[in-house]
Amino acid sequence: MAAATDLNKIRIDHIGSMVRPAKLKEVFARYDRGQASKQELAEAQNQAIRDVIQKQEAHGFPVVTDGEFRRHSFQESFSECVTGFDLPKNNGLYYEKHDLNENQLERAEQNFEEAGPAIVTRRGAVERLKLVRNLPLEEFHYAQSVAKVPAKVTVLGPDRIAQRFKWEASLNVYKGLDDFVEHIVVIERQIIAELVKAGCKYIQIDAPGYTAYVDKVSLERMRSRGEDPERNCQRSIDAGSVKADQV
């Protein structure tokens, strides 16, 4: 049996998100209301990340994450890196009024057409997206600086980004979903390339959107927008097939 420290012979994995501690939630909420500074939020995030990494290491995890504590939502690994989406004001306050899982074991339905953050809700583009920040890289730098073992990061798969793009309202910017997905692949390859250059050896691509292709409600939503679910799925598979020499 392979030793637990030999990453070449044993697969141990966990998703990046962890339960956000109460103190961090409180500072996040005050920051979103304009009642806490960016520095105060960063300090709270740093402390929470140090604590959660120590807990993972205490359990003997060979790879650790920062709990995704710098994000409101895991989807910010892309949305917070780019400009160009058509966004409403005060995005942070969106999360205060949304608790979709009030009843356990009951499907939570979300209105993706309401005003909200990019990718969390369907947003159009006012201009072609531009990479202005590499949030996963920032997360990796700090996590690895306080971790004794390799730190992993998560980036969002092209499928989820495409599903939450209001292409029909953006035809003056992108020709359609094919054009949009080709562009976000270029952006994501740059994000990943910078992570690799920084020494990150474990990059997880989050692609929860693939569950939509076996979900009746999601399939009906695609068709109602004039989309072909099979074409969407194949486009996403093609977009996610990144060869090592391409980054």
Salt bridges, closest charged atoms under 4 A:
ASP6 OD2 - LYS9 NZ 3.96
ASP13 OD2 - ARG11 NH2 3.12
ASP13 OD1 - LYS152 NZ 2.79
GLU26 OE1 - LYS23 NZ 3.75
GLU26 OE2 - ARG30 NE 2.40
ASP32 OD2 - HIS72 NE2 2.97
GLU40 OE2 - ARG30 NH2 2.42
GLU68 OE2 - ARG71 NH1 3.64
GLU76 OE2 - HIS72 ND1 3.06
GLU96 OE2 - ARG33 NE 2.76
GLU109 OE2 - ARG107 NE 2.33
GLU109 OE1 - ARG221 NH2 3.14
GLU113 OE2 - ARG122 NH1 3.19
GLU113 OE1 - LYS166 NZ 3.35
GLU114 OE2 - HIS98 NE2 3.07
GLU138 OE2 - ARG133 NE 3.00
GLU139 OE1 - ARG71 NH2 2.69
GLU168 OE1 - ARG122 NH2 2.96
ASP178 OD1 - ARG231 NH2 2.90
ASP178 OD1 - ARG235 NE 2.66
ASP179 OD2 - ARG128 NH1 3.27
ASP215 OD1 - ARG107 NH1 2.75
GLU227 OE2 - ARG225 NE 2.84
